C-alpha cells in the first residue's frame, strides 16, 4: 500500500448522535470498522470521507496498523514525546478543514475533543496516549495525555505556546476501564480547559453528564491574538493524536478505537 494514500470503500462514520444541549457533534470516526491493514509512511491517508496526515513514521517500534474490530494500534519507539518543542510523537493530524462545522469557527467557540483508548499497556513514566488540538507545530496547542506522567498513572492536560508548555494539570488516577473514554474541552480564546473521563458503555459514546470531571483549569497565554503568529487563523487548527514512550522500557501498544469532536457556539 502506498505510504501517501490509503483508501477504503466502507464509511467509518457512525450514525449521528446528540451530544448534549447546545453542542453539535461535527466529527465521529470509528477506526474499528475499517479493514485490517497497515498504515503507510508519512503523508496523506484517506479513510472514508477524511484525509489524515501521518507523521513521524520513523519513530514507530512496529508499523502502525488498523485491526478490524479493534482500532488504530500504535507501537511507538523509545524517546518519543509531544511536549514543548519536542515533536517526536508517532501520530496523525486531522486538519479542521476536513471537518464541517455549522459555521466558520470563532475565537470564543468551545470544543470537546473525544478519544476512546480501548486498550493499552502503559506502565512507566511518560508512556501515554496523546490527543488534543494544535496548529500542527509548536506555536499553539490545547493538549492532553492518558498514561503515566509526572504524578504517575493518570490524565494530564496543558497548553502549548511558542514551543513551551503552560498550565499543566496532572490528575492521578489508576488506568482502568472506567477512564478509557477521555474528553478535553476548551476554546482557542483561552477559556477554562476541562478534562473528563469515563467508561465506554458499548454501542456509542457516553453522555458527558455520566463522566467524571477531573479538572477545570484557566488556560494560560493571554489574549487570543497572542496564541497565533502572523498569517495563522483558526483554519490552521487540527485534531492531533498518537502515542509516546519517552525513555521508558515498556513495549508500548495503544489502541485508539474512536475519535469525536463536539462544537458549541461561543457567540453570535
N, C-alpha and C positions, 0 to 999 in steps of 0.2 A: 504493500500500500504506500502511496506517495506520502512523504513527510509534509507536504504542503496542502493536501486536500484529502479529506476523508468524508465521503458522503454515504448516508444511509437512506433507505426509502421508507422507513417507518417514521412516524411522528412521535417523538418522546414527550410531547406536551400533554400533561394530564388534563382532564376536563376542568373548566373554570370553576373556581370556588369563591365563596365570600369570605374575605379575610377579617372583616370586622367593620364597625361603623366608621364611616368617613375614609376608610382605607380601600385602595384598589389594588388587586394583585395584577402586576404588569408582566411578570415572568414566573414560570414554573416549569422546571425541567427535571425529568426523571431519567438518570443515567442507566438505571437497571432495566429499562425497556429496550435498550439498544442491543444489537447483536454482539456476541463476543468477538473482540478484535484488539489488536494493539493500536495505540495512538502513536503516530509517527513523530517526526522531528519538529523543531521549532517552526512556527508559522501558522497559517490559517488552516483550521479543520472545521468542516461544516457538518453539523448533525441536525437533522430536521430543518427548522427554519432559522437556525442560529449559526453564526460563524465565530468560533472561539479562536483566540490567539495563544498558542502554546509557547512557553519559554523555558530556558534552562534544561533542555533535554539532556545535556551532558552531565547534569547533576542528579541523575537518576541511578540508583544502585541496580535496578532492573527496570525494564521498559514499562512505562505507564500503559495500562490496558483497561479495557472495559469488559466486564463479565456479565453476561445476561443474567438477570435475576438478582444481581448484587450491586453493581455500580462501577464507578470510576476508581481504580485502585492505584494509589501512589506508593512507591518504594524509594524514598529519597536517599541520596548518598550522604556521606559524612560531611560535616561542616556546611550545612545548608541552613539558610535563615532568611527572614523577611523582617528587617529591623534596622531603623535608622538608615544609613547609607548602604547597608548590606542587602543585596537583591539576588541571593544565590538560591532561593526557593525554587523547587521544581513545581511549576504551576501553570495556570491558564488565566487569561483575561477574557471577559465578555464586554466589549465596549457598549456603553449605554446607547450608542447609535443603533445597536441591534435590537433594542427594546422599544416597544411602542408605549409611550406614556400618554395620559389623557390630554395633555398639552405640553408645551415646552417647559422644561424644568426651570424653577426659580430658586434663588438662594435660600428662601425660607422654607421650601418644601421639605418634608420628612420622608425618610426611607427606612424600611425594615429589610435587612439582608439575612435571609434564612439559609441554613445548611443542616443537612441530616447526615451525620457521620455514623453509618450503620455498623462499622467495625473498625477497630484499630488495636494496636498493642503498644501504645505509648507507655514508657516505663521509666524514663530518666529525664533529668532537666533538659528542657528545650526540645524534646520530642513533642511535636504539635501539628495539628491541622490548622491552617490559616485561612481566614476569609475576611471580606470587607469590601470597601470601595476606595479606589485611589485614582490618581491621574496617570497611571502606567509608568510612573517614575518616582523619584523621591521628593517631589515638590509638596504634595498633599495627599493624605490618606486618613480614613476612618477604619481602623483595622481591629481584628480580634483573633485570639488563638484558643484552641481547646487542646489541653495536653498537660505537659509539665513545664512550668515556668519558674520564676524566681521563688515563689512561695510553695513550690511543689505542684502536686496534682490540682488542676482546676481550670478556670477560664480567666482570660485577661482581655482587656480592651485598651486601646490607646490611639492617639492621633499622631500623624506624621506631618511634619512641617519643615521644609528645607533640609531634608536628609537627617533630621533629628526627631526623636520621639518625645512626646509630652503627654501629660495626663494619664500615665499608666494606672490601671486599676486591676489588681490581681485579686481574684476570688477563689480561695482554697475550697475545693470540694472533690470528693472521690470521683474518678471517671467511671461512670456506671450507665446502664441503660436509661436511667431517669434523667440524664442530661445529654443525650446524643442529638437531640434537636436543639439548635442554638440560634438565637436571633440577635443581631446587632442593629440597634435603632439610633438614628441621629439625623443630622442635617448638615449640608455644606456651609451653612451660615454660622456654625459654632454653637447651636443649641445643645442642651444636655444630651449626652450619649448614654444609652441604656443597653444592658446586656441581659438576655433572658435565656433560660434553659428548661428543657422538659423532655418527656418521653415520646417516642414515636408510637402513636395509638394504633397504627395499622390502617391502611386504606387511604390515608391522607394526612395533611398537616394538622397538628393540634391547634385549638383555639388559643390565642395569645393569653387569654384570661386564665387558662389552666396551667400556664407555665410559671416558673419561679423568676421573679425579678431579682437578679443577683446584684446589680449595681446601677446607679444612675449618677453620672459624673458630668459636671460642667466642662464642655470641651474647651481646650485652650487654643491660643493663637491669635486672639484679637478679632478685628473686623474681617468680614468675609473676603474683602479685597486683598488682605494680606496673605491669604492662602495660595493664591494663584499668580503666576508670573504674567507678564505682558503676553497677550496672544492666547492665553488659556481661557476656556469658558467651561460651563457645566457640561458641554458636549464632550469634553476631554475625559470625563469620568468613566470608569469601568468597574465591573464586578471582578474581583481577584480572588483566587482560591488555589490551594495546593497543600503540600506537606513538607515539613522540615525535620531534621535531626541534627541540631547544632552540636557537634562534637560528642554525641552520646554513642554508646556501643550497641544500642538497640538495632536489630534488623527490622527497622520500622516498616509496617504496612498499614495503610489507612484507606478505607473505602468511603468515598463520598457518593451517597445514593441519590440525593435530591437537592436541588437549589431553588430558591424563590426570591422574588423582590416584591415588596408592597410599597405603594406610594400614597402619600397624603398631602393635599394642598396646604401650603403654609401661608397662603394669602390669596388675594383676588386674582 
